[in-house]
Amino acid sequence: MMDDKFKLLAALQQIDNIVSLLEDNEWKDYIYNHLSPVHYELERQLSNLTGTNLYTKIERTSDEDND
């Protein structure tokens, strides 16, 4: 039986496959606009499930603090 983590990873891979297949499609931007929220929702769920943050934070340097 597939666990939830595997299902989310498989779903993300399928989205990546669709993006690759539609690389030369004239309507790819339209399709990408609909796939993008699904992709980020799957990443969010995977992050919540695993307790890891997939996104890196941008830290301010001390020079920026003086602005």
QUIQUI-V485876 format. One record per residue. N is the residue number from 1. RES is the residue in one letter. SS is DSSP state (H for helix, E for strand, C for the rest). Layout:
n=N res=RES ss=SS
n=N res=RES ss=SS
This chain:
n=1 res=M ss=C
n=2 res=M ss=C
n=3 res=D ss=C
n=4 res=D ss=H
n=5 res=K ss=H
n=6 res=F ss=H
n=7 res=K ss=H
n=8 res=L ss=H
n=9 res=L ss=H
n=10 res=A ss=H
n=11 res=A ss=H
n=12 res=L ss=H
n=13 res=Q ss=H
n=14 res=Q ss=H
n=15 res=I ss=H
n=16 res=D ss=H
n=17 res=N ss=H
n=18 res=I ss=H
n=19 res=V ss=H
n=20 res=S ss=H
n=21 res=L ss=H
n=22 res=L ss=C
n=23 res=E ss=C
n=24 res=D ss=C
n=25 res=N ss=C
n=26 res=E ss=C
n=27 res=W ss=C
n=28 res=K ss=H
n=29 res=D ss=H
n=30 res=Y ss=H
n=31 res=I ss=H
n=32 res=Y ss=H
n=33 res=N ss=H
n=34 res=H ss=H
n=35 res=L ss=H
n=36 res=S ss=H
n=37 res=P ss=H
n=38 res=V ss=H
n=39 res=H ss=H
n=40 res=Y ss=H
n=41 res=E ss=H
n=42 res=L ss=H
n=43 res=E ss=H
n=44 res=R ss=H
n=45 res=Q ss=H
n=46 res=L ss=H
n=47 res=S ss=H
n=48 res=N ss=H
n=49 res=L ss=H
n=50 res=T ss=H
n=51 res=G ss=C
n=52 res=T ss=C
n=53 res=N ss=C
n=54 res=L ss=C
n=55 res=Y ss=C
n=56 res=T ss=C
n=57 res=K ss=C
n=58 res=I ss=C
n=59 res=E ss=C
n=60 res=R ss=C
n=61 res=T ss=C
n=62 res=S ss=H
n=63 res=D ss=H
n=64 res=E ss=H
n=65 res=D ss=H
n=66 res=N ss=C
n=67 res=D ss=C
